[in-house]
């Protein structure tokens, strides 16, 4: 597991051996495993963000565009 991004609002995680990323909205407690074109777009954007060193607010705003895809509830034990 590799944490690509972590803020107060979102966490983006990639898992070795799997093609996809998990996006977690910490505020709503929703998550989704994203694959294919969506994954490629988010990965490219995250690499671009890393090169530019943007604020957490601007990255969170970008990730917020994917909230509709987060269909799984996060359960804490």
WOURBEL-V693661 format. One record per backbone hydrogen bond with DSSP energy under -0.5 kcal/mol. NH is the residue of the N-H (numbers start at 1). CO is the residue of the C=O. Records with the same first field share a line. If there is no record, write none. Layout:
NH: CO / CO
This chain:
2: 14
4: 2 / 12
5: 12
7: 10
11: 24
12: 5
13: 22
14: 2
15: 20
18: 15
20: 18
21: 34
22: 13
23: 21 / 32
24: 11
25: 30
26: 9 / 24
27: 9
29: 25
30: 25
31: 72
32: 23
34: 21 / 32
38: 35
39: 35
40: 36
41: 37
42: 38
43: 39
44: 40
45: 41
46: 42
47: 43
48: 44
49: 45
50: 46
51: 47
52: 48
53: 49
54: 49
59: 55
60: 56
61: 57
62: 58
63: 59
64: 60
65: 61 / 62
66: 63
67: 64
69: 66
70: 67
71: 69
72: 31
74: 29
75: 73
